[in-house]
Amino acid sequence: MTDAPESDTSDSDGPYIDDIGSDELTGAGRLSPTPEQHEQLKNRLHAVDRFDEIRYADRRYLVIGRGGENGPGARRQLVCDLLDDRTGAAVFRLEDFGFTSDDVSLWAPAFDILSAMASHIIGILEDFDGGHVWELGFLYYQQTHLRDILWLLKRIYESADVMRDRYDNGMAASHLAALEDAAADRVITWETPDDLPQAVSAVP
């Protein structure tokens, strides 16, 4: 991951975005946006009508995992729906704020801000093929309090060969091993889509 450039904004001693202070972020010194990026971040975050709802919800779930409408993406959406049904809960994803592959320079600071807003970070793993591998790498790289609010819903498969095939990525595997060790009993395994609701129920 490439660090964002340092910023010389005049309000660097104030809130990073709104009332989120720089001391709440995972790596504010390394991820300070340029003035232009700062403005883009504010505009993008506030373009989502639910921003204030997310900030003030009792439980704020940042959900990371594969995207798309089918397969893993559909199962990730199921997890979002199950969590969103909870009283006082708000669920959000990086892409909910319109960040795309054209916004690579904003990914790290945006994820930093959204992580600071979250009370729980939920990682849904079925394999290592997708942008969520970058997000896991970010959590591993920063080594911060985010590990204390991380829950991993990890899919297991019927054989060791299939497990190796799905999780055959050396660097990502080492990151995941570190995160699993840090999360400990917050790693919830599931095998089929029918198991997902029960796995989600283990997350407070």
N, CA, C and O of each residue as an XYZ file, in Angstrom:
816
protein
N       0.841     -1.188      0.000
C       0.000      0.000      0.000
C       0.878      1.240      0.000
O       1.860      1.304      0.741
N       0.540      2.214     -0.815
C       1.324      3.437     -0.911
C       0.764      4.465      0.046
O      -0.435      4.742      0.037
N       1.637      5.040      0.882
C       1.184      6.042      1.829
C       0.773      7.305      1.110
O       1.396      7.707      0.127
N      -0.280      7.926      1.604
C      -0.718      9.196      1.041
C       0.251     10.281      1.457
O       0.894     10.158      2.499
N       0.376     11.332      0.681
C       1.308     12.401      1.011
C       0.877     13.167      2.230
O      -0.309     13.219      2.555
N       1.849     13.770      2.915
C       1.540     14.600      4.071
C       0.779     15.841      3.632
O       0.937     16.317      2.508
N      -0.033     16.349      4.517
C      -0.831     17.520      4.200
C      -0.374     18.706      5.031
O       0.042     18.551      6.179
N      -0.454     19.886      4.443
C      -0.119     21.113      5.159
C      -1.359     21.974      5.338
O      -1.266     23.202      5.349
N      -2.520     21.341      5.478
C      -3.754     22.087      5.624
C      -3.724     22.903      6.899
O      -3.126     22.499      7.896
N      -4.374     24.054      6.859
C      -4.355     24.960      7.999
C      -5.113     24.402      9.183
O      -4.861     24.803     10.319
N      -6.032     23.488      8.945
C      -6.826     22.948     10.051
C      -6.305     21.590     10.494
O      -7.072     20.761     10.984
N      -4.994     21.352     10.325
C      -4.436     20.042     10.634
C      -4.528     19.706     12.108
O      -4.497     18.531     12.472
N      -4.643     20.727     12.983
C      -4.767     20.468     14.412
C      -6.213     20.248     14.830
O      -6.479     19.875     15.972
N      -7.131     20.472     13.933
C      -8.546     20.303     14.237
C      -9.048     18.942     13.811
O      -8.259     18.029     13.569
N     -10.355     18.805     13.718
C     -10.921     17.520     13.308
C     -10.451     17.112     11.920
O     -10.248     17.952     11.042
N     -10.288     15.847     11.745
C      -9.866     15.293     10.449
C     -11.011     15.403      9.453
O     -10.853     15.966      8.370
N     -12.157     14.862      9.825
C     -13.403     15.054      9.084
C     -14.478     15.275     10.130
O     -14.720     14.404     10.966
N     -15.129     16.433     10.093
C     -16.140     16.770     11.090
C     -15.552     16.652     12.493
O     -14.540     17.285     12.795
N     -16.189     15.829     13.371
C     -15.713     15.754     14.752
C     -14.833     14.540     15.009
O     -14.609     14.179     16.164
N     -14.328     13.902     13.954
C     -13.408     12.783     14.121
C     -11.996     13.347     14.217
O     -11.451     13.842     13.230
N     -11.410     13.273     15.397
C     -10.085     13.830     15.611
C      -8.995     12.944     15.051
O      -9.178     11.735     14.907
N      -7.856     13.547     14.735
C      -6.757     12.779     14.161
C      -6.247     11.717     15.115
O      -5.706     10.705     14.670
N      -6.407     11.926     16.449
C      -5.933     10.926     17.400
C      -6.801      9.678     17.407
O      -6.409      8.660     17.979
N      -7.981      9.736     16.777
C      -8.861      8.579     16.696
C      -8.547      7.691     15.504
O      -9.054      6.574     15.410
N      -7.716      8.179     14.597
C      -7.443      7.447     13.378
C      -6.287      6.490     13.564
O      -5.479      6.635     14.481
N      -6.222      5.508     12.677
C      -5.226      4.461     12.832
C      -3.826      4.907     12.465
O      -2.853      4.383     13.007
N      -3.702      5.848     11.572
C      -2.369      6.265     11.157
C      -2.408      7.651     10.575
O      -1.957      7.864      9.450
N      -2.942      8.608     11.323
C      -3.211      9.933     10.772
C      -1.958     10.580     10.195
O      -2.033     11.289      9.192
N      -0.800     10.339     10.825
C       0.417     10.952     10.337
C       0.807     10.461      8.960
O       1.370     11.211      8.162
N       0.505      9.190      8.676
C       0.876      8.615      7.390
C      -0.218      8.780      6.347
O       0.048      8.711      5.148
N      -1.447      8.996      6.800
C      -2.566      8.998      5.875
C      -3.200     10.373      5.709
O      -4.314     10.481      5.196
N      -2.508     11.424      6.135
C      -3.060     12.762      6.005
C      -3.274     13.085      4.534
O      -2.329     13.009      3.748
N      -4.491     13.444      4.143
C      -4.739     13.754      2.733
C      -4.244     15.143      2.376
O      -4.056     15.996      3.243
N      -4.038     15.352      1.088
C      -3.744     16.692      0.601
C      -5.004     17.534      0.773
O      -6.076     16.977      1.014
N      -4.909     18.855      0.657
C      -6.119     19.679      0.756
C      -7.198     19.256     -0.240
O      -8.382     19.232      0.097
N      -6.786     18.922     -1.471
C      -7.766     18.498     -2.471
C      -8.422     17.177     -2.090
O      -9.632     17.013     -2.241
N      -7.626     16.240     -1.599
C      -8.181     14.953     -1.175
C      -9.099     15.122      0.033
O     -10.134     14.463      0.136
N      -8.707     16.013      0.946
C      -9.537     16.285      2.120
C     -10.919     16.768      1.697
O     -11.931     16.332      2.245
N     -10.957     17.671      0.720
C     -12.233     18.185      0.232
C     -13.033     17.093     -0.459
O     -14.249     17.009     -0.288
N     -12.351     16.246     -1.250
C     -13.033     15.127     -1.907
C     -13.628     14.167     -0.887
O     -14.748     13.685     -1.057
N     -12.879     13.892      0.168
C     -13.369     12.983      1.203
C     -14.620     13.538      1.870
O     -15.609     12.824      2.038
N     -14.575     14.805      2.246
C     -15.735     15.410      2.900
C     -16.950     15.378      1.985
O     -18.050     15.039      2.421
N     -16.755     15.729      0.715
C     -17.871     15.741     -0.227
C     -18.437     14.340     -0.426
O     -19.654     14.161     -0.473
N     -17.566     13.359     -0.543
C     -18.012     11.992     -0.797
C     -18.740     11.420      0.421
O     -19.781     10.779      0.273
N     -18.207     11.643      1.609
C     -18.836     11.107      2.820
C     -20.196     11.761      3.066
O     -21.156     11.084      3.433
N     -20.274     13.058      2.864
C     -21.529     13.758      3.134
C     -22.554     13.590      2.018
O     -23.711     13.982      2.173
N     -22.137     13.012      0.898
C     -23.096     12.748     -0.180
C     -24.032     11.609      0.182
O     -25.074     11.439     -0.452
N     -23.679     10.832      1.184
C     -24.517      9.713      1.626
C     -25.465     10.202      2.714
O     -25.029     10.700      3.752
N     -26.765     10.055      2.466
C     -27.768     10.588      3.382
C     -27.660      9.995      4.780
O     -28.049     10.635      5.757
N     -27.131      8.769      4.885
C     -27.113      8.084      6.171
C     -25.879      8.418      7.006
O     -25.669      7.802      8.051
N     -25.060      9.371      6.576
C     -23.804      9.628      7.273
C     -24.030      9.941      8.752
O     -23.377      9.355      9.616
N     -24.945     10.854      9.047
C     -25.193     11.208     10.447
C     -25.817     10.046     11.211
O     -25.512      9.836     12.385
N     -26.688      9.294     10.547
C     -27.274      8.118     11.193
C     -26.184      7.129     11.600
O     -26.224      6.554     12.688
N     -25.225      6.943     10.720
C     -24.122      6.025     11.019
C     -23.316      6.535     12.201
O     -22.980      5.770     13.105
N     -23.010      7.808     12.197
C     -22.168      8.378     13.251
C     -22.787      8.219     14.630
O     -22.076      8.010     15.612
N     -24.106      8.317     14.708
C     -24.749      8.350     16.020
C     -25.499      7.063     16.372
O     -26.208      7.023     17.377
N     -25.356      6.030     15.575
C     -25.985      4.745     15.895
C     -25.295      4.113     17.100
O     -24.120      4.369     17.363
N     -26.044      3.282     17.828
C     -25.473      2.592     18.984
C     -24.406      1.589     18.560
O     -23.364      1.465     19.204
N     -24.679      0.871     17.462
C     -23.705     -0.077     16.921
C     -23.494      0.238     15.450
O     -24.446      0.364     14.680
N     -22.227      0.363     15.074
C     -21.874      0.800     13.723
C     -20.982     -0.276     13.103
O     -19.824     -0.435     13.486
N     -21.539     -1.008     12.143
C     -20.850     -2.145     11.553
C     -20.247     -1.777     10.196
O     -20.976     -1.516      9.239
N     -18.929     -1.758     10.118
C     -18.246     -1.602      8.835
C     -17.992     -3.009      8.300
O     -17.266     -3.788      8.918
N     -18.584     -3.334      7.158
C     -18.518     -4.692      6.611
C     -17.592     -4.713      5.405
O     -17.785     -3.961      4.450
N     -16.586     -5.582      5.455
C     -15.647     -5.708      4.347
C     -15.704     -7.131      3.798
O     -15.978     -8.077      4.536
N     -15.447     -7.274      2.517
C     -15.508     -8.577      1.865
C     -15.700     -8.400      0.373
O     -15.665     -7.280     -0.137
N     -15.903     -9.498     -0.322
C     -16.092     -9.463     -1.773
C     -17.356     -8.691     -2.126
O     -18.351     -8.741     -1.403
N     -17.303     -7.974     -3.251
C     -18.461     -7.242     -3.733
C     -19.183     -8.014     -4.820
O     -18.943     -9.206     -5.012
N     -20.068     -7.330     -5.529
C     -20.824     -7.960     -6.598
C     -22.226     -8.345     -6.168
O     -22.570     -8.293     -4.987
N     -23.035     -8.735     -7.154
C     -24.440     -9.059     -6.887
C     -24.674    -10.539     -6.646
O     -25.705    -10.921     -6.093
N     -23.726    -11.381     -7.056
C     -23.917    -12.824     -6.941
C     -22.833    -13.433     -6.052
O     -21.863    -12.767     -5.692
N     -23.012    -14.693     -5.708
C     -21.997    -15.427     -4.970
C     -21.586    -14.736     -3.693
O     -22.439    -14.374     -2.882
N     -20.257    -14.542     -3.495
C     -19.778    -13.907     -2.263
C     -20.387    -12.533     -2.015
O     -20.662    -12.174     -0.870
N     -20.598    -11.760     -3.081
C     -21.191    -10.435     -2.908
C     -22.596    -10.509     -2.342
O     -22.969     -9.705     -1.488
N     -23.382    -11.477     -2.818
C     -24.737    -11.660     -2.313
C     -24.724    -12.105     -0.851
O     -25.576    -11.694     -0.064
N     -23.758    -12.945     -0.496
C     -23.675    -13.397      0.895
C     -23.212    -12.264      1.812
O     -23.648    -12.165      2.959
N     -22.336    -11.423      1.303
C     -21.951    -10.243      2.083
C     -23.158     -9.334      2.305
O     -23.335     -8.780      3.389
N     -23.981     -9.186      1.275
C     -25.182     -8.372      1.421
C     -26.135     -8.976      2.443
O     -26.780     -8.251      3.200
N     -26.222    -10.300      2.466
C     -27.056    -10.966      3.472
C     -26.578    -10.618      4.875
O     -27.387    -10.331      5.757
N     -25.263    -10.644      5.082
C     -24.711    -10.277      6.389
C     -25.084     -8.834      6.726
O     -25.480     -8.540      7.854
N     -24.957     -7.941      5.753
C     -25.334     -6.539      5.976
C     -26.800     -6.429      6.380
O     -27.139     -5.701      7.313
N     -27.668     -7.152      5.676
C     -29.102     -7.086      5.962
C     -29.409     -7.605      7.362
O     -30.227     -7.027      8.079
N     -28.757     -8.688      7.745
C     -28.990     -9.265      9.076
C     -28.558     -8.300     10.178
O     -29.248     -8.148     11.186
N     -27.422     -7.656      9.980
C     -26.940     -6.705     10.975
C     -27.807     -5.442     10.997
O     -28.059     -4.869     12.057
N     -28.256     -5.020      9.819
C     -29.038     -3.788      9.723
C     -30.413     -3.933     10.351
O     -31.048     -2.934     10.689
N     -30.878     -5.164     10.509
C     -32.175     -5.407     11.146
C     -32.133     -5.193     12.653
O     -33.181     -5.138     13.295
N     -30.951     -5.074     13.222
C     -30.829     -4.919     14.665
C     -31.207     -3.509     15.103
O     -30.909     -2.534     14.413
N     -31.857     -3.413     16.241
C     -32.257     -2.121     16.774
C     -31.025     -1.278     17.101
O     -30.091     -1.749     17.749
N     -31.039     -0.038     16.646
C     -29.946      0.876     16.941
C     -28.676      0.617     16.168
O     -27.611      1.119     16.528
N     -28.778     -0.175     15.091
C     -27.586     -0.526     14.313
C     -27.558      0.202     12.982
O     -28.602      0.493     12.397
N     -26.356      0.491     12.510
C     -26.135      1.032     11.173
C     -25.022      0.215     10.529
O     -24.013     -0.092     11.164
N     -25.219     -0.130      9.266
C     -24.262     -0.962      8.541
C     -23.763     -0.182      7.333
O     -24.553      0.458      6.640
N     -22.467     -0.230      7.077
C     -21.939      0.508      5.939
C     -20.722     -0.199      5.372
O     -20.061     -0.993      6.042
N     -20.448      0.121      4.101
C     -19.325     -0.430      3.360
C     -18.609      0.720      2.654
O     -19.194      1.782      2.444
N     -17.376      0.514      2.298
C     -16.616      1.567      1.631
C     -17.308      2.001      0.349
O     -17.369      3.193      0.046
N     -17.835      1.033     -0.410
C     -18.449      1.375     -1.687
C     -19.771      2.125     -1.534
O     -20.251      2.730     -2.493
N     -20.367      2.091     -0.334
C     -21.601      2.847     -0.106
C     -21.372      4.342     -0.268
O     -22.315      5.101     -0.497
N     -20.129      4.758     -0.150
C     -19.787      6.171     -0.258
C     -19.258      6.523     -1.637
O     -18.735      7.618     -1.844
N     -19.392      5.600     -2.579
C     -19.053      5.890     -3.960
C     -17.594      5.780     -4.320
O     -17.192      6.217     -5.398
N     -16.788      5.204     -3.443
C     -15.374      5.054     -3.767
C     -15.195      3.902     -4.743
O     -15.665      2.791     -4.498
N     -14.515      4.171     -5.846
C     -14.325      3.178     -6.897
C     -12.834      3.008     -7.174
O     -11.990      3.598     -6.500
N     -12.530      2.192     -8.176
C     -11.136      1.972     -8.560
C     -10.475      3.240     -9.080
O      -9.249      3.308     -9.171
N     -11.271      4.239     -9.420
C     -10.715      5.519     -9.873
C     -10.266      6.393     -8.707
O      -9.662      7.446     -8.911
N     -10.562      5.950     -7.478
C     -10.265      6.742     -6.290
C      -9.213      6.075     -5.409
O      -9.279      6.165     -4.183
N      -8.251      5.414     -6.026
C      -7.268      4.647     -5.262
C      -6.585      5.505     -4.200
O      -6.341      5.040     -3.087
N      -6.277      6.749     -4.538
C      -5.569      7.610     -3.589
C      -6.418      7.950     -2.368
O      -5.885      8.376     -1.344
N      -7.737      7.765     -2.467
C      -8.631      8.081     -1.346
C      -8.987      6.855     -0.510
O      -9.527      6.991      0.588
N      -8.690      5.665     -1.016
C      -9.104      4.453     -0.307
C      -8.589      4.403      1.124
O      -9.352      4.180      2.063
N      -7.273      4.614      1.282
C      -6.686      4.480      2.612
C      -7.255      5.496      3.602
O      -7.708      5.097      4.675
N      -7.248      6.808      3.279
C      -7.823      7.741      4.251
C      -9.315      7.549      4.447
O      -9.812      7.767      5.552
N     -10.061      7.143      3.400
C     -11.494      6.895      3.566
C     -11.723      5.709      4.500
O     -12.569      5.764      5.392
N     -10.965      4.644      4.286
C     -11.104      3.477      5.160
C     -10.696      3.830      6.585
O     -11.291      3.332      7.542
N      -9.693      4.679      6.732
C      -9.249      5.131      8.039
C     -10.387      5.851      8.769
O     -10.651      5.579      9.941
N     -11.049      6.758      8.077
C     -12.145      7.526      8.676
C     -13.318      6.616      9.036
O     -13.859      6.693     10.139
N     -13.703      5.754      8.093
C     -14.848      4.874      8.346
C     -14.534      3.876      9.457
O     -15.425      3.509     10.224
N     -13.286      3.433      9.553
C     -12.901      2.544     10.642
C     -13.014      3.248     11.984
O     -13.416      2.642     12.978
N     -12.659      4.531     12.012
C     -12.767      5.291     13.247
C     -14.220      5.458     13.679
O     -14.500      5.596     14.869
N     -15.149      5.445     12.721
C     -16.571      5.568     13.031
C     -17.168      4.256     13.509
O     -18.203      4.257     14.176
N     -16.534      3.134     13.178
C     -17.123      1.819     13.424
C     -16.974      1.385     14.879
O     -15.958      1.648     15.523
N     -18.004      0.717     15.379
C     -17.882      0.032     16.667
C     -17.491     -1.426     16.450
O     -16.940     -2.063     17.347
N     -17.779     -1.957     15.252
C     -17.411     -3.314     14.865
C     -16.963     -3.293     13.406
O     -17.588     -2.643     12.568
N     -15.890     -3.998     13.111
C     -15.495     -4.237     11.727
C     -15.708     -5.717     11.455
O     -15.151     -6.568     12.148
N     -16.516     -6.023     10.443
C     -16.860     -7.402     10.115
C     -16.195     -7.763      8.793
O     -16.511     -7.181      7.755
N     -15.281     -8.718      8.832
C     -14.644     -9.204      7.616
C     -15.244    -10.542      7.222
O     -15.232    -11.490      8.007
N     -15.771    -10.621      6.000
C     -16.373    -11.862      5.504
C     -15.405    -12.481      4.510
O     -15.093    -11.885      3.479
N     -14.940    -13.664      4.821
C     -13.907    -14.308      4.017
C     -14.417    -15.607      3.417
O     -14.932    -16.477      4.119
N     -14.263    -15.719      2.104
C     -14.507    -16.988      1.429
C     -13.269    -17.439      0.662
O     -13.100    -18.621      0.364
N     -12.407    -16.473      0.349
C     -11.174    -16.734     -0.373
C     -10.352    -15.457     -0.320
O     -10.711    -14.513      0.384
N      -9.254    -15.423     -1.059
C      -8.411    -14.236     -1.074
C      -8.463    -13.531     -2.424
O      -7.485    -12.901     -2.825
N      -9.576    -13.626     -3.124
C      -9.712    -13.025     -4.442
C     -10.639    -11.824     -4.344
O     -11.858    -11.974     -4.417
N     -10.074    -10.637     -4.181
C     -10.925     -9.462     -4.108
C     -10.265     -8.314     -3.372
O      -9.196     -8.468     -2.782
N     -10.921     -7.151     -3.413
C     -10.392     -5.958     -2.776
C     -10.327     -6.051     -1.273
O      -9.582     -5.305     -0.637
N     -11.108     -6.974     -0.679
C     -11.063     -7.110      0.770
C      -9.696     -7.575      1.246
O      -9.351     -7.388      2.412
N      -8.908     -8.182      0.351
C      -7.546     -8.568      0.715
C      -6.732     -7.322      1.034
O      -5.931     -7.320      1.969
N      -6.940     -6.257      0.252
C      -6.268     -4.982      0.546
C      -6.699     -4.461      1.911
O      -5.870     -3.993      2.691
N      -8.001     -4.542      2.199
C      -8.493     -4.030      3.468
C      -7.906     -4.808      4.643
O      -7.537     -4.217      5.658
N      -7.818     -6.125      4.507
C      -7.197     -6.934      5.549
C      -5.724     -6.567      5.705
O      -5.205     -6.493      6.819
N      -5.062     -6.340      4.576
C      -3.669     -5.930      4.640
C      -3.505     -4.603      5.355
O      -2.537     -4.400      6.088
N      -4.448     -3.704      5.143
C      -4.421     -2.415      5.829
C      -4.512     -2.615      7.341
O      -3.748     -2.014      8.096
N      -5.448     -3.461      7.783
C      -5.594     -3.723      9.209
C      -4.314     -4.325      9.776
O      -3.869     -3.953     10.861
N      -3.732     -5.250      9.037
C      -2.493     -5.886      9.486
C      -1.360     -4.858      9.540
O      -0.597     -4.819     10.505
N      -1.257     -4.041      8.517
C      -0.168     -3.080      8.408
C      -0.215     -2.052      9.532
O       0.823     -1.698     10.092
N      -1.406     -1.573      9.865
C      -1.529     -0.528     10.862
C      -1.307     -1.043     12.281
O      -0.783     -0.308     13.118
N      -1.692     -2.287     12.575
C      -1.528     -2.880     13.902
C      -2.048     -1.937     14.989
O      -1.277     -1.462     15.823
N      -3.331     -1.673     14.978
C      -3.927     -0.702     15.883
C      -5.072     -1.320     16.668
O      -5.298     -2.530     16.644
N      -5.789     -0.437     17.368
C      -6.959     -0.862     18.137
C      -8.027     -1.481     17.247
O      -8.951     -2.114     17.756
N      -7.926     -1.313     15.923
C      -8.928     -1.904     15.039
C      -9.004     -3.411     15.230
O     -10.059     -4.012     15.032
N      -7.908     -4.012     15.609
C      -7.924     -5.451     15.848
C      -8.858     -5.803     17.010
O      -9.370     -6.920     17.083
N      -9.072     -4.861     17.903
C      -9.932     -5.119     19.060
C     -11.413     -5.105     18.709
O     -12.237     -5.598     19.479
N     -11.760     -4.543     17.552
C     -13.168     -4.496     17.158
C     -13.420     -5.324     15.902
O     -14.493     -5.250     15.304
N     -12.426     -6.110     15.511
C     -12.530     -6.914     14.297
C     -13.152     -8.276     14.583
O     -12.744     -8.991     15.498
N     -14.158     -8.612     13.764
C     -14.759     -9.944     13.765
C     -14.571    -10.533     12.374
O     -14.834     -9.866     11.373
N     -14.117    -11.775     12.309
C     -13.909    -12.440     11.026
C     -14.905    -13.584     10.876
O     -14.957    -14.494     11.704
N     -15.695    -13.523      9.807
C     -16.595    -14.618      9.458
C     -15.920    -15.385      8.329
O     -16.019    -15.000      7.164
N     -15.244    -16.453      8.672
C     -14.397    -17.168      7.726
C     -15.052    -18.461      7.261
O     -15.453    -19.304      8.063
N     -15.150    -18.593      5.937
C     -15.720    -19.814      5.375
C     -14.684    -20.934      5.384
O     -13.534    -20.735      4.992
N     -15.102    -22.098      5.831
C     -14.251    -23.277      5.778
C     -14.833    -24.240      4.748
O     -16.027    -24.212      4.449
N     -13.973    -25.080      4.222
C     -14.381    -25.981      3.141
C     -14.171    -27.431      3.547
O     -13.510    -27.737      4.539
N     -14.766    -28.324      2.734
C     -14.867    -29.724      3.126
C     -13.544    -30.472      3.105
O     -13.445    -31.540      3.709
N     -12.533    -29.957      2.439
C     -11.261    -30.663      2.370
C     -10.102    -29.688      2.455
O     -10.242    -28.500      2.163
N      -8.944    -30.220      2.866
C      -7.750    -29.398      2.964
C      -7.329    -28.875      1.596
O      -6.817    -27.760      1.490
N      -7.539    -29.664      0.555
C      -7.172    -29.241     -0.800
C      -7.988    -28.027     -1.232
O      -7.444    -27.078     -1.798
N      -9.287    -28.058     -0.966
C     -10.144    -26.922     -1.326
C      -9.760    -25.699     -0.500
O      -9.733    -24.586     -1.025
N      -9.464    -25.889      0.777
C      -9.038    -24.769      1.617
C      -7.788    -24.114      1.039
O      -7.706    -22.889      0.952
N      -6.819    -24.934      0.644
C      -5.592    -24.380      0.069
C      -5.879    -23.639     -1.227
O      -5.297    -22.586     -1.491
N      -6.777    -24.191     -2.034
C      -7.117    -23.558     -3.304
C      -7.772    -22.198     -3.078
O      -7.460    -21.233     -3.776
N      -8.672    -22.120     -2.110
C      -9.399    -20.863     -1.861
C      -8.525    -19.808     -1.190
O      -8.695    -18.611     -1.421
N      -7.599    -20.259     -0.368
C      -6.791    -19.308      0.400
C      -5.319    -19.365     -0.002
O      -4.436    -19.180      0.837
N      -5.055    -19.619     -1.281
C      -3.694    -19.749     -1.777
C      -3.144    -18.384     -2.181
O      -3.145    -18.024     -3.358
N      -2.680    -17.637     -1.195
C      -2.096    -16.319     -1.402
C      -1.183    -16.075     -0.204
O      -1.655    -15.730      0.880
N       0.119    -16.253     -0.398
C       1.052    -16.243      0.720
C       1.003    -15.001      1.579
O       0.921    -15.098      2.804
N       1.053    -13.816      0.949
C       1.063    -12.584      1.727
C      -0.253    -12.388      2.469
O      -0.256    -12.072      3.659
N      -1.375    -12.575      1.769
C      -2.674    -12.419      2.415
C      -2.839    -13.449      3.532
O      -3.413    -13.149      4.579
N      -2.333    -14.661      3.306
C      -2.453    -15.702      4.321
C      -1.709    -15.320      5.585
O      -2.192    -15.574      6.688
N      -0.540    -14.712      5.440
C       0.206    -14.301      6.629
C      -0.514    -13.184      7.368
O      -0.516    -13.150      8.598
N      -1.131    -12.262      6.615
C      -1.916    -11.204      7.245
C      -3.099    -11.793      7.997
O      -3.375    -11.421      9.138
N      -3.795    -12.717      7.343
C      -4.966    -13.320      7.966
C      -4.580    -14.088      9.220
O      -5.293    -14.037     10.223
N      -3.461    -14.796      9.174
C      -3.026    -15.542     10.349
C      -2.800    -14.601     11.534
O      -3.163    -14.921     12.666
N      -2.198    -13.438     11.265
C      -1.969    -12.458     12.326
C      -3.289    -11.902     12.848
O      -3.466    -11.725     14.053
N      -4.213    -11.629     11.928
C      -5.507    -11.089     12.343
C      -6.323    -12.126     13.107
O      -6.983    -11.799     14.094
N      -6.277    -13.370     12.651
C      -7.001    -14.427     13.361
C      -6.459    -14.595     14.768
O      -7.216    -14.814     15.714
N      -5.140    -14.491     14.903
C      -4.536    -14.609     16.225
C      -4.986    -13.462     17.119
O      -5.270    -13.662     18.300
N      -5.050    -12.257     16.551
C      -5.467    -11.093     17.330
C      -6.951    -11.168     17.683
O      -7.349    -10.818     18.794
N      -7.768    -11.626     16.730
C      -9.213    -11.689     16.962
C      -9.591    -12.838     17.894
O     -10.564    -12.739     18.642
N      -8.826    -13.924     17.850
C      -9.035    -15.078     18.743
C     -10.463    -15.602     18.644
O     -10.860    -16.130     17.605
N     -11.237    -15.460     19.717
C     -12.595    -16.026     19.702
C     -13.582    -15.174     18.918
O     -14.776    -15.470     18.897
N     -13.094    -14.124     18.277
C     -13.945    -13.333     17.379
C     -13.822    -13.800     15.929
O     -14.294    -13.123     15.017
N     -13.194    -14.946     15.716
C     -13.189    -15.602     14.407
C     -14.312    -16.632     14.412
O     -14.269    -17.607     15.163
N     -15.311    -16.411     13.574
C     -16.485    -17.287     13.509
C     -16.442    -18.024     12.168
O     -16.392    -17.390     11.113
N     -16.462    -19.341     12.205
C     -16.396    -20.104     10.966
C     -17.790    -20.519     10.501
O     -18.712    -20.689     11.299
N     -17.910    -20.675      9.191
C     -19.151    -21.141      8.585
C     -18.779    -21.935      7.331
O     -17.720    -21.724      6.740
N     -19.673    -22.858      6.932
C     -19.348    -23.726      5.807
C     -20.269    -23.528      4.612
O     -19.801    -23.545      3.474
N     -21.549    -23.344      4.836
C     -22.497    -23.148      3.745
C     -23.253    -21.843      3.972
O     -23.286    -21.338      5.094
N     -23.862    -21.290      2.919
C     -24.653    -20.061      3.105
C     -25.735    -20.199      4.170
O     -26.090    -19.218      4.823
N     -26.259    -21.403      4.351
C     -27.268    -21.603      5.384
C     -26.717    -21.384      6.789
O     -27.477    -21.150      7.729
N     -25.395    -21.460      6.930
C     -24.768    -21.268      8.235
C     -24.552    -19.798      8.592
O     -24.296    -19.464      9.748
N     -24.657    -18.922      7.585
C     -24.321    -17.522      7.807
C     -25.167    -16.843      8.891
O     -24.599    -16.162      9.745
N     -26.494    -16.995      8.898
C     -27.264    -16.330      9.945
C     -26.796    -16.680     11.364
O     -26.737    -15.814     12.237
N     -26.470    -17.939     11.579
C     -25.994    -18.340     12.900
C     -24.631    -17.716     13.198
O     -24.365    -17.308     14.328
N     -23.764    -17.643     12.177
C     -22.460    -17.017     12.368
C     -22.619    -15.543     12.716
O     -21.938    -15.035     13.607
N     -23.512    -14.862     12.020
C     -23.742    -13.445     12.285
C     -24.299    -13.235     13.691
O     -23.989    -12.238     14.344
N     -25.118    -14.173     14.151
C     -25.717    -14.030     15.484
C     -24.676    -14.048     16.595
O     -24.956    -13.605     17.708
N     -23.478    -14.553     16.310
C     -22.413    -14.579     17.308
C     -21.735    -13.224     17.473
O     -20.977    -13.015     18.420
N     -22.010    -12.299     16.543
C     -21.432    -10.958     16.606
C     -22.344    -10.062     17.444
O     -23.530     -9.950     17.131
N     -21.841     -9.430     18.479
C     -22.714     -8.593     19.339
C     -23.187     -7.319     18.627
O     -23.919     -6.521     19.212
